[in-house]
Amino acid sequence: MVTRLDTVVVGGGAMGSATAWALATRGREVTLLEQFAPGHTLGASHGSTRNLNLGYADPVYVSMLAEALGLWDLLGEQSGQTQVTRAGIVNHGAPREQARVLASLTAAGIAAEELSAAEAGERWSGLRFTGPALHMPDGGQLNPDLALPSFQQVAQRHGALIRHGVRVAGMKITGDREVHLALETAEGSETVEARSVVVTAGAWTGQLLPGSVRLPALRITQEQPVHFARRRQEDVWPGFNHTLVPGSPGFENAYSPVYGMLTPGEGIKAGWHGTGALTHPDRRSFAAEPLQLRALQDYARQWLPGVDADSFTEVSCTYTTTPDEDFVLDRIGPLVIGAGFSGHGFKFTPVIGRILADLADGSGPAPAKFAARRTLAVPARATGVATSADSA
């Protein structure tokens, strides 16, 4: 028996859940399929903190940030759960880039201010500053463990069908407006024909897509930030991003810029951005790479006086990264693809859901910079520019 559906979203992490939410709240029929149980920790959409970092100068991302701030508040209203902890974001270590970000955010009406190292150190004593800091008070932290069920619950109230424990074993384009899906569940096999399919499968994207679909290379890494114990409970902690050129004084053993934030009840999360070992999503070790871990401890001793660098718990997730660290948001025939969020996508989740819903129902295009077929550029962080990582 073949079940015929309108739009199927494959992958119930952040982006798939937001796409189902966007489609359902505009009255579209949508079915969301997720291979794992709710709350699993096997991908990139778990844990209780991600930075809502506003530190972008690119006008495309700045426009998306402005929209995201409103959509996170809308989801909060719809779900009855406040989605953003407005602890602010502080970026430091790249004064020229910070100046560009300040100008871009100010032009877009997003609050931002530059502070001296002394002013920043007085306000946030758990961090060490040696140059100007960019403070973005509208930023803060998001909670994936709250956001995902919120998206799904609101979508269900508007008619979406949410199914966990359903694995897509095969996907074939059979027409301009038809995709064949072979499904496996605990009860057996199913066959679905869908008018359109949105693929938001994270690290599993490459395994799912038909061979005829070409994307930028997707690099799957296992990222291993840690939660450091706090030395002083009275310290105020913003989310932070610290950029120094690896090898420069005070950053001799760095692998990349560092991001961090307070995770209530767990400590101060800190990690390298996109430097983890290559992995397969079904064959991860979940163990930190010893040299990177020791270097992160060395960083904490130098730059995070508010933590105990010898007391920590490890965290594990995946990044799925494109060569230029820009996303893939595109439609190819009846397939809509959201992929390659490169460790900085979570803050944009409701906007990405809106864009993918637009592509699925034909109501609008995605920005050209996210096309599957595009000219790839060197990622900004490779030149020492401040990272805009969410955290993993």
N, C-alpha and C positions, 0 to 999 in steps of 0.2 A: 504494500500500500504506500502511495506517495502522498505526503502532506504538502499542500501548496500554501505558501505564505507570501506576504508582501515584502517586508524588510526584515532580514535576520542580521543581528550583530553578533559576531564571533569574538569572544573574549570579554569577560565581565570584570576586568580591572577598572581603573579610573576612567580611561577614555571611552571604553565600551559602555560603562554605566552612564556616563554623561551623555553619550550619543542616544542611548535608549531614553533617557530623561528628556532630551531636546525633542526627539521625534514624538514621544508619547504626549508631551504637554502641548504640542501643536496639532494633536488629534490624529496622528499617523499610527497605523498598525505596526507594531514592532515586537520581535521576539529576541531576547538576549540569551545566548548560550555561553556557559562557562564550564570548563572541564573540571574544575576543582570545587571543593566545598566553600561556603562563605567564610571569609576571614583567613584564608590560607596565607602562608608566608613564603610561597615558592616563586614569586615574581617580583614586581617592582611597585606594587600598590598597597603595601601593608605598613604597619607601624603607626605611631601616634603623632609624629611630627614631620612636616616638610616646611621649608622656608617659602614664604610668599615674598620672594626677593624682587624688588622693583628696579634693580640696577641694570637697565637696558638703555642704550642710546638709539638703536635701530628703530626707525619709525613704525615698522610693521609690528614688532614686538611691543613697543610702547602703546600703540593703539589697542593691541590685544590685552595688555595689562589694564588699561582704562576700562575696557569692557568686562574683564574678569572680576575687578573689584565689585562692580555692580551685580554680576551674576552670582558670585559667592554669597552676597547679601540676600539675593533673591532665593537661592537654595535654602539659606537659613530661615527665611520667612516661610517657605513652603513646607519645610521639614520640621519646623519648630525647634531647630537646633542651630545655635550660632556656630558658623563654620570657621571664622577667622579669629585667632588670638592676636590682637594688635599690639604686639611687643615691640614693633619697629624692626627695621633692618639697618645695619651699619656695615658699609663697605670701606675698606682702606687698603693702602699699599700701591695704588695706581692713580696718582693725582690727576694726570691728564685725562684718563678715561673717566674718572669720577666727575670731572668738570663737564665733559660731554654729556654724561648721564644727567647731571643736574640741569643742564640747559634743556635737554629733551623732555625731561619730566615736567619742568616748570612750564614749558610751552604747551604741554598736554594737560595742565591743570592738576598734576599729581604733586603732592607736597614733598619737598626735599630741601635739605639745608646742609651746608658745609660747616664742620666743626674743626677746631684746632686739635692737635694731639692732646694737649693739656685738658681742653674742655671734654673731649671724648673719654679720656682716662678718668676724669673726675666723675663723669656720669656712669661709666660702665667699668668699674674697678676690676672686674674679672678678666678684662682684655688688656693687652699692652698695645699702645699706639706709638709710632715714631714719626708720623706725618698726618696730614689732614684726613678726616673721615667724612664720608657722605652718609647722612642720616635720613632715612625714608620712613617717617612715622606711620604711614598707612600700610606698610608691610608688616609682616609678623609670621605666625605659624598656622599651618593647616594640619588637619588630622585625617589621614587616609582611612583609619578605622572608623571614623565617624562619617566621612564624606561618601564613601562607596555605598553603605546601606542607605544613606539619605537620598542619593541619586536614584537608587533602585526602588526605594519605597515610594517616592513621589511618582516615578514612572509607572509603578504598578497601580497606584491610585488612578492614573490616567489611562489604564487599559493595557499597559505593556505586560507581556508574559516573560517572566524571569525563570530560567531553568539552570540549576547547577548540576554538576555531575554528568555533563553531556560533552563528549569529546567528538570533534569533527575529524573523522578518519580519512575523508576524501573530499575534494572540492573541484568541480569541473564547470567551466563556462559552456553552456549548451545553447546560448542564443544571445541576441543583443540585450535582452531583458530577462535573462533566466540563468540561474546558477543551480547546479545539482550538488547537494550536500549529503554525504554518507555519515550518519551519526552512530555513535556507540554510547549506550547507557548501561546502568546496572541491570536493566530489564531486557537488554538485547539491542538489536540494530534497528535503525530507522532510516528512511529516505525522505529528503525534503527538497522541494523545488521552490526557489525564492526569486522574486522579481529583482531584488537587489540584495547584496550582502556587504556589510561593513566589517572589515577585518581590523580588529584592535587587539591583536594577540601578543603584543610585546615581543619577548624573546622567541616565541614560537612562530612569529610571522613567516619567516622564510620556509619553515616546514609545511605551512598550510597553503601558501599561494600556488596556483598552477604555474608550471614552468614557463609559460608564455608571458608571465607578468614580470617586468624588469624594474627593480628598485635600485637606488644607491646601495652600495655595500653596507650591510648592517653588522656592526661589531658587537658581539655579546660578551660582556665582562661581568665577573662576580666582584662586587664592590664591598668593602669591609670597613665601614666607619666604626667608631666605638662611642660608648657613653662613658665619659670620665666622671668620677665622683666630684662633687662640689666641695671646696674647702670652707666656704662661708655661705650660709643660707641667706644672708642679708644682701648678697650681691644681686644687682639687677642685670638680667641678660637679654639683650636683643638677639635676633638672628644676625649672623655675621658672615662676611666673605672677605678673605684676606688674600691679596695678590702681591706676591713678590716674585721676581724672576728666579727660578730655581738656580742654586749655586751662588746667589748673592749673599752678602753678610747677613747672618741671622736666619738664612734659609738654605744653608749649604747642602742639606740632605733632602730637600723638598722634591716631591714627585709632581706637584701641581699646586695651584692655589688651594686654599683650605676653606671649607664652609663649616658652619656650626650653628647651634641653637640650644636652648633649654628644652629638654623633654621632661615634663613634670613627673616626679617619682622615679626617674631613671638616671638623670644627670645631664651633663652637657655633651650633646652629640657633636662630634667633629670628624671630618674625613677628607681624604683626597678626592679629587673630582675626575672620574673616568680613567683611573690608573690601574684598575683591577686586572686580574688574570683572565685571559680568554677562557670561555666556558661553554658548555652546552646546557640549556635550561633543565634538562632531565638528568644531568650527571654532575651536579655541583658538589663541591666539598664542604661549603659553608664554613671554611676555616680561613683565618686571616693569613696573608703572606707575611712571614716574620720580619723581613727587612722593612717593608712598608709600615708595619705596625710599630717597630722601634723608631722609625723616622717620625711617625705621628706623635709618639710619646716625646721625642726630642723637641718637636714643634710646640707641644703643650707646655713643656718646661720653660721654653723661651718666651712664648707669646700668650699663654693662658694662665696667668698667676692665680686665677680663681678656681683651678681644678687641681686634683691630685693625679699626676701623670702616671702613677704606678697603680692606681685603683680604677679599673674600668671593666665594662662588659662589651663583648663584640656584637656587632649588628651585621646582617648579611642581606643583600638584595642584588638585583641585576640592573645593568644599564644596557640599553640597545641604542647604539650610537651610529649616526651617519658620519661620513668623512668631513662634512662641514659643520656638524652639530646642529643643523637646522632640521626641522621635522619633515616627514612625508605626509601630506594631506592631499589626496588626489583621487580622481575617479578614472578607472580604466574599464570601459565597457560597463557591465553591471556590477563591477566590484568597486567599492570605496575603501580606501586604505588609509589608516592612521598608524604611523610607525615612526621609529627612530627618534624618540623623544630625548635621548642623549643626556639624561640626568638633569634636565631643567624644564621638563614639561608639566610637572604636576600643578604648578601655580596657574597654568592656563587651562586646566581641565574643563571647566564649563564652556569656555570659548571654543576649545577644540571639539567638544560635543556638538556645539551649535554649528561649526563649520562642516563637520562630517554629516550632520543631519541635513544641512543645505545641499551638500553633494548628493546625498541619497535621494532626496525628494526633488532635486533639480531647481531649487529656489535660489542658488547662488554659487559662485566659484570660491575656491580657496586662493589665498595670496600666491602669486606666481613663484615666490621663493621656496614654496613647499612642494613644487611639482616633482613627481617621481622622476621625470627626465629633465634634469637641469644641469647647468654648469656648476661644478663643485669648486668651492674656494677653501683656502686654508682656514681652519677654525681660529677664532679670535684668541682663545686661551693659549694657543701655541706661540703667540707673539708676546705673551706676558700681560694681556688685558684681563681685567677682573672677570672671574667666572660668575655666572648667574645660576649656579647649581641650586637645586631645591634641597638636596640631600637624598640619600637612598635608604 
